[in-house]
């Protein structure tokens, strides 16, 4: 967290407010393009390392112009969900930190594409699929108790995040070298976010000793039955602990803030300033 704060102080003015709005606009543009030509994205816009090396450098940015597939209704719902998740994270984290998370994901995708091409010799066009999923995983970690309606069944975000995490692990274990590189490098933004935003103080030895010391002191206080009273009769010394039905009043004729129970309020001897000083 200190590292993020230092970066924010230095580069925070360059952060893009409401970043998800512009990303969703790119998704919408890609969706309209796909209606006219479904192959245009793969041919000219997808993240293709070989094509980039041939001079098509615009693919480093245009690969983001890829809306969710599977029909008009699903695409609109998915874009609304991504916008809600992204804008919520930006409000909670702050603009700079959300920008860092998103662009680290973009950089991870670019590195993954070139790694796959360099290791295998094959250029595999990549979309921002894992980038979108990393947003959801980050949301699930930030708001684990948030509920989503899955076929009208409320499910907490942490359980959906665990399910997707399990699918990622399964895909990594059963996939080939290309799948492994894509998953690990493309999800680097979430991995770095998860590691750098953990509160390691909670598991530090000093914190464990402090908690144990506090627990022991609280147990001693319970054993000794330490209790404070609010009222005490200046004559008999009784308090509200002795009898919860006792009533106490101040005497306007006595010096100092002396309280008396109702049994002694009208029968006590008034205390003067000299007597109060002598008693001290």
N, C-alpha and C positions, 0 to 999 in steps of 0.2 A: 504493500500500500504506500509506503514512503517513496518508493521508486515512481509510482504513478503520480504522486503529489508533486514531486520534483519536476517531472515532465510537464505536468499541467501548468505549473508556475512559469515554465519557460516557453511552452508552445501552445498553451491553452487558447490564445487569441486566434489560432488558425483552425480551431474546431468548427465543424459545420453544424449549426443548429437544425433540429428537425430533420436529421439525415434520412430517416426511414421514409419520409414523404417523397424525397427525390428517388430513392431506390424503388419504391412502389410505382412511381411514374415510369421508371425504366421497365419494370415488369409489365406494366400496362401496355407500353409501346411494343414490347416483345410479343405480348399476347395478340395485339392487333395484327402484327406482321405474320404471326403463325396462322392466322385465319386466312390470309391470302396466299402464303407460301410456307408450308410446314417445314420445309428443308432449308429455308433461308438462314436460320440461326446456325445450324450445324455447318453449312457451307461457308459462311462469311463472318460469323460473330462469336462462335464458341471458342473456348480457351484451347488452342491448338499450338503446341510448342513448335512443331515443324513449320507451320504457316507463319508464326511470329518470326522465326529465324529467316524466313524468306522475305520478310519486310512487312507483313500484315500486323504491325504493332498495335493497331487499334483493338485487337482481340483482348489485350490485357485489361481493357475497360469494358468492352462491349459484351464480354461473356456474362456480365451481370444482367443483360437484357434477355432474361429467360424466365418467363412466368411458369407457375406450376401447371402441369398438364392435367389431363383427364376431364376435359369438358369445361364449358363456360361457367356453370354454377360453382363447381369445385374451385376453379381458378380464382373467381371473385371472392369466395369465402377464405381461401388460403391467403390471398393478398391482404384481406382485411385482418386476418389473424396475425400475419407477419407484421403489419403496420402497428397493430395494438401492442404486440409483444415488444417490438423495437422502441416505440415511443414511450412505453412504460419503463423499460430499462433505462432509457435516456433521462427520464424525469428522476428516477431513483439514483442512478449512478452519477449523473451529470453528463453534459454534452461531450466533454473531452474524453472521458473514460469510455463512453459508448463508441465514440469515433475510433478510439484505439482498438477496442475489441473488434469492431467490424472490419477495419482496414487490415488488422492483423490476420483476419480470416481471408480477406482478399489476397494478401501476400502469401499466405499458406497455400491457397489454391494455385497460384502462379508457380511457386516453388515445386509443388507436387507435380504439375504438368511437365516441367522441365526435368525433374528427377525421373519420372516414368520414361520420358523420351531418351534421357541419357543412359538409363540402366538397361532398358529393353530394346531401344532402337525403334519403338513404335510410338507414334503420336496419337494419344487417345483424347479426343475432344472432351472437355470438362465443362460442366454447368455449375452454378452456385448452390447445388443441392446440399452439400455438407455445410455450407455457410449458413443457409436457412435453418438447418437442424441444430447447428451450434447456438443459434439465437434461442431456440426453444430450450436446449439444455441449460443455458445460462439463466433463462427465466425460471426454469424448474428449481435451480439451485437458489435463486434469489427469493422466490415465492413458493416454497415447497407445499404450503397448505392451500394455495389457490386451486379452485375446482374448475374442471372443464366438463362439459356435457358430451359424453361419447355415446351416441345413439340414445340420448336422453337419460343416460346413467352418469351421475356425478362422480368424477374420478379426480383425485388430487394430482397436482402437477408433478409432485415427487415420484409418484408411481408411474406416470406416463414417461417421465425422464428415465426411470430405472428400466422400463420396458425397452425404450429406444436404445439406451446404453447397452443392454444385453444383446440387442440385434446388431449393434455395431461390433461388439466383441465377437459375436458369432460370425459375422461377415469377414472380420479380420482373420479369424482362425481358419476358416474354410476357404477364403479367397486366395487368389494367386498373388504374385509379387506386385502387380499393378494395383490390385485392391488394397493391399497392405499399405503401400506408399500413399495412395489417395486418402485413405482413412486417417492415418497418423498425421501426415503433414497438413491436410486440409482442416483437421480439428485442432491444430496447434493453438489457435486463438482461445478455444475453450480450455485446453489443458493448462496453458499459461495463466489464464484468468483464474482457474480453480486453484492452482498452486500459489499464486501471488496474492490472492485475496483471503486465504485462510488465516484465522486468528491463532497462530501457533503459540501464543502466550497461554492459551487454555491448557495446553499439554506440556508446558515447560515445568521442570522440576521445582523452580521457585514458586510458581503458581500453585502446584500441588501442595507444597509445604505450607504456603499461606492459607489455603483452604482448610487444611487439616488443623492448623493452629486456631483458626476462627471457629471451626466446628467444636474443638475441645473447650474453648472459652465459653461457647454457648451452652455446652453440656454442664460446665461448672456453674454457670449462672442459674440453670434450671435446678441443679441439685441444691444450691444455696437458697433458692427461692427468693432471689432478689426482686423486690417490688417497691415501687415508689407510690407514695400517697399524695393526694391533692389537698386533703383537709386533715387538721389535727387540733383537738381541743387543748387550749393553753392550760386548763385546770386538771382534767383527768387524763389527758394524753390519748384519748381514744381517736381512732380514724375511721374512715369509711370501710376499711378492711375488717374492722371489728364488727360492724353492723351496717349493712348496706342501707338500712332504713334511717340511719342517723342523719339529722340535718344540722348544718353549721352556718353560723352567722358571724360577721365582723361587729365589733363593738365600736361605736363612733366616739365614745368617751375615753377609750384606752389609747395610750400612746403605742405607736407601732402597728403593724398589721397582724393583730392577734385574733385568732378565731376561737369560737366557743361552740360546744354542742348545745342543744336546746335545754339540756338539764342544768347548765351552768351559765347560760346567756344572761339571765336576770338575777343570778345569785352570786356572781363572782365579784371580787374586789377590783375596782378599776385601777389600772396600772398607770403611773405617771412617768414622765420622761426621766426623772431622777432614778426611780426604781428600775426602769428598763436599762439604764446605763449601768447601775450597780449589779444587776443580774448578769450582764455581759462580762 
